[in-house]
Amino acid sequence: MLDLSFRKSVLETIFGTLVLLLLTIVSALVRAKKPLFPRNELGHSSSAKKVGLVLLLCGLSTTAFAQEDRGYNIYQFPANMIPRIDGKTDDWDSFPSEYIVGTDQLWDDSKRYPKPDATNLDVRVRVAWVKGLNRLYFLYEAYDDYWDFTQPGLHNDTFEIVVDGDLSGGPLIAEQHPNQDLPLMERYFAFHGVHAQNYHIFTPAVGKDWALAWGSQPWIKELPYANIAYSYDFKPGQPGKLVAEFWITPFDYAGAEGPARAVESVLTDNKKIGLTWAVIDYDVNDERKKGFWNLSKNHKMYGNSSLGTIFTLLPLAEKYQPKLEAQWSFSITDMAQRQVTFTDESRGSIKRWHWDFGDGTTSKERSPVHRYKEAGKYIVVLNVEGPDGKSRMAKVWDVAVK
């Protein structure tokens, strides 16, 4: 077998050659004055289109992901403390303040505002998850000195989120599809929002749907994949505070054909995901005063998930976990032989394991492999012991062989 360092060297050479070739092509297009990107449908700034493509191609390096990891975290709620989506903040009282992302972490990349001003806009964002549910929960709190939400279109104060649940990175909108020769709407339906998703969440939404799920899969913003509730007491043009409490489901694949073939991003302890956002703030109904307060250092994060930030899914806090708890899983590794592999997933300091396979046989191994002599359904019990006591986990008829 090839040594790992040698294989890495080979891959670096291949990637380097590809980047050089692609940059040569771009250079030729620039000299020929060929347009590289059309303006995207949301009207995001495109004054540096050629440079943007060059930077995108340079991203095809040996670095797997270009997302920036600043240490942002996604707090885990225990299963008995799942936030109610009611627009109230009390469910979030236990959320640690150190995980809140505030306005101080944002910058206005429209260059209209040199620094955040809490008298103009002040936001606080909490993000959480619950083990076993592939959902991201958000509590978005914002003060604005002028709330703009009367129009039916995109002109609306907005919380824009980009989520890339498997850190696959790369473009996610039709305007940045690798093959620009394809018709726009063909790129849109086959590519836009498929592997990473962009939500424009209207704050608030009055007389229109709560979000633009920017892509060919609007079903992702409906139950059972998303939900939202607002709380506010201002009218258009007035100052005030808004609360938006919601959850979304990140997808590794979300196609235009609907959820039948969709693949949810599986959320697990310590997993890193791509997640970034921007606050689009309109003031006095004047586009020239619109702020684009971005968490990412890259304006084009809206269409390329490699240009965003990384968040880590935290394990459950120690205070919510028992000192000793028996737990286990299993897989049938050979049905013809009725062979089952059992895996201990117990928590705590454990000195002894005792398995009862339900057929009159037992084992003291931590994670045994067992063959049943007869077909049937079995009650399997794991007992564990340690300095903090004893614990048992039984599963009734989960284990069945034929």
N, C-alpha and C positions, 0 to 999 in steps of 0.2 A: 504494500500500500504506500501511496505517496505521503511523505511527511506533511503535517498540517501547515507548517510555515512555507513549504514549497508550493502547496496548493494555493495558499493565500497570495503568494508572489505571482503565480500564474493568473489568478483572478484579477489582481491589481493591474497586471499588464494588459489583459483583455479590456477591462473597464477604461483604462487610460487611452487605449487605442480607439475605443468607441467614442469617448468624449472628444478626442482630437478630431475624429472624422466628422462628428456632428457639428462641432464648432466651425470647421472648415465650410460645411454646407451653409450654416447660418451666416458666416462672413460673406459668402458668395451672394446670398439672398439680400443682405444689407447693401452690398455694392450695386446689385441690380435694382435696388429700391422696391423690392417686393414686400407687400404687407405680410407680417408674420402672424398677427392675431387680429380678428375683428373686435370691435368694442363689445363687451359683454352686455347682456340684456338688462342688468341692474345698473348700468352706467357707472361702474367703479372706474377709478382713474386708470388710464391706459397710456399715459404720456411716455412711459419707458417700456413699451412693449418689446422692442428688440432686445434691450438689455435684460428684460425679464426672462425671455426665452433662453438667452445665453446662460443666465444664472440657473435656470431650470435644468439645462443640459449639464452644466457643471455639477449639478447635484447627483448625477449618475456616477458617483465615486464609490470607493470601497466602504464608505460610511453608510451603514444600512439605513439610518433615518436621520433627517436633518432637523427634526423637532427639537426644540430647546427644553432641557430639563432643569428648571429652576428650583425644584423641590416642592412643587405644589402637590397637595394631597386631597384625596377624596375620602371623607370620613365614613366609617361603617356603623350604621345603626343596628342594634340587635333586632331579631325578628319580631319581638313584642313591642317595638318602638317605631314601627314604620310610620313615616309622616302621613297625616291625613291631608288630602289635597283640598283645603278649604280656604286658602288665602290668609290663614292666621299663622303667627310665628311661634306659638307656644310649644309646638312639637319639636322645635329646634333649640330649645333652651339648653340642652346638654351638649350642643355642638361646640367644640373647643374654639375659642376666639383666634388661636394661632393659625387656623386653617381657612379663615375668612380672607377672600381676595377683594380688596377695596379699590377705590379710585386711584389711590397712590401707586398701584401697580400698572395703571393704564397710561397711554400717551396719545395725544391727538395727532395722528399722522396726516391729517389734512393741513397741518402747520398753521391753523388759524389761532390755536390757543397754545401758548408756550408751556403751560403747566396746569394741572388740575386746580379747579376753584370750587370748593364745596358750596359756595353760595350760588353757583351756576348749576353744577351737577355733582352729586355724591352718590356712589353706588357701593353696595356690599353684596358679595355673592358667596353663598355656601353651596357646596356640592357634596352629596352623600350617596351611599349605596347600601343594599341589604344583600347579604350572601344568599345565593339561591335564586335571586331575581336579577335578570339582566336589564336593570333599569338604572338610570342616573337621575337622582332627585336634586332639584334646585330650589333654593330660596333666594329670590332676587329682590333686594330692597333698594329703592332709588328715590332720592330727592332731586327734583328738577324745578328750576325757577320759571319754566314755561313748558307746559305739557302740550304736545302737538299731536292730535289723533282724530281729526275731523274728516280727513279725506279717505276715499275707498281704496286707494292704490298704495304704492310703496312709501309715499310721503307720510311717515308716522314715526314717532319715537320708537326705537327698536333695540332689542337685545339680540344680537346675531351670534349664533353658536355654530362652531364646526367641530364635529366629533368623528374620530377615526379609531374605532374600537380595537383594532388589531395592529395599530401602528404600521399599516401597509404603506402609508405615505403616498405622495404623488398627486397629480391633478385630479380634481373631482368634478369639474364643470366642462360642458361641451366646448366652450371657447378655448380650453387648454388640452383638448383631446390630442393624443400623439399624432393622429392622422387628420390634418386639417382639410384634406381633399374630400373627405366624406361630407355629404350634405349636413347642414347644421342640425336639423331635427333628427336625423339618423344618429348623430353623435349624442344628441340630447336623450333620446329614449334608450340607447344602449349603454350609456356611460355616466350621465350626469347624476350624481348623488348615489351611485350604485355601491361603491366600496367605502365611502365616507359621506357624511350627511351635513348639510348646511340648513339651519333653521333660522328664519327671520321671525322673531317673536315680537309681536306688536304690543307696545306698552303704553296704554292698554289697547285692546282691540274692541272697537265699538262699531257695530253694524257690519262686521266682517269677521272672517275666520281668525282664530287666535294667532296663527302663524302661517308663513310661507315656508313649506318644506321645499327648498329650492331644488327641484329635480322632477323626474317623471314618476315619482312614487308618493303622491300626496297621502296615501293610506297610512304612512308612518306617523302622521300627526293625529291619528284617531285612536280611540280605544279599540283593542287592548294594548296599544303600543305607546300611547302618550295621554296625558291629562293635565289640565291647568285650572287654577282658580286665582282671581285677582282680588285685591282689596285696595280701595283708594276713595278719596272724598273730594276730589277737585273736578273742575270743569275745563274744557279746552281753553288754553291760554293762561290758565292760572298756575301758581306754584303749588307744590304739595309733595306728599310721599306716596309711593306706590309699592305694593307688595305683590309679586307674582310667584306663586308656589306651583311647581309642575314637575313632571318626570317625562323622560324620553327613553326610547330603546335604541341603543346603537346597533348597527347592522354591519356585518362583514360583506353581506350581499343583500341588497334591497332593489329588486328589479321593477320595471314598469308593469310587469304582468301581475303584480300583486303579491300577497304574503305567502302563497302556497309554496314557493321555492326559496323563500327568504331564509337567510342564515343570521341569527342574532349573534352579536359579539358576546362570548361567554366571559363573565366577570368573575375574577378569582382574587384571593388575597395576594397583595404585593404586585399584581399585574400593572404594567404601565400602559396607558392609553393616550392617544392623541386627543387633546381637548383645548380649544381656545375660544375666545369670544371678543366681540367689540360692541360698544354702545354707540348707536347712531342717534345723535341728539340734535333735533331741529329747534331753532329759536326764532320767535317772532315771524314764523312763516316765511323765512328768508333763507334760501339755499346757500347764500354766501356765508351764513353764520352757522351752518351745520357742522357739528363736530363728529369725528370718527375716532372714538376713544378705544384704542386697540390694546389687547393684552399681549399680542404677538409683536415682535419688532418688525414684522414684514406686513406691508399693506395687503399683499395678495394672498394672505391666509384664507380669505373667503373662498378661494378656488383651488387651493393647493394645500393638502393636509401636511405636507412636509415643511410648511412654513409656519406651523403653529407651535404650541407648547405641549409638554408632557405632564400628565397627572398620574399619581400612584394610588391605587386602590388599597387603602389601609386595612390591615386585619382588625378584628374586633378588639376593642380596648380590654385590658386585663380585668378591669373592674366588672365587666359583664360576663366573664368566663369563669366556670367552676374550676376549682383546683384539681379535681379528678373527675373524669367523665369517660365512660366506655363508649366507643363508637367504632363501627367497622363497615366495610363494603365488600362486595364480592363480584367475581366475573366467572362465567362458565367458559373454561378454556378448552374443553373437549367434550362436547355433548355426547358423542358416540361412546366415550369411556366414562361418562357421568362425572367428569373431573371439574372441580370447582376450586378456584383460588380465592382465599380469604385474605383481606388486607386490614390490619389493625390501624384505626385512625383515632385512637383514644387520646385524650388530653391529660397532661399531668405527669408526675413522676411515677412510673409503674415498675414494679419489681416482678410481678407474676401475672401470667395470662392463663386462662383456662377456657377452652372451647368445647362446647357440646354441640355436635353436628346434627343431633336429632335422630340418629339412627343407631344409638347405643355406643357410639365411639366418641372419643375425646382427644384433645391435643393440648400440650403446654407450650407449643411454639407461638411466636408472636404473630406471624402471618403464614398460616399453614396452607398446604394444598391437599385436598381431600377427594377421594373417589368413592362415590356411593355405589353400593352393590345392587340396589333396587331403584327402579323409577318411582317417583313420588314427589310429594311436597313436604318440606321439612321445617321444623322450628329450630332455629340455630341460636345459641346463646353464647355470648362472650362475657366472662367475669374477669375483672382486673383488680389488682390490689397494689397499694403503694403506701408511702408514709402518710398520705392524707386520707387513707381509708379504703373503702371498696366501692365498686360500681359495676352495674350490670346493663347490658344491652341485648335484648332478645328481638328477633324479627320472625314474625309468624308467616310462614309459607312464601316468603320472598324467594327463598331458594327452592327451585323446582327443577327436576331433571327427568328425562324420558328414556 
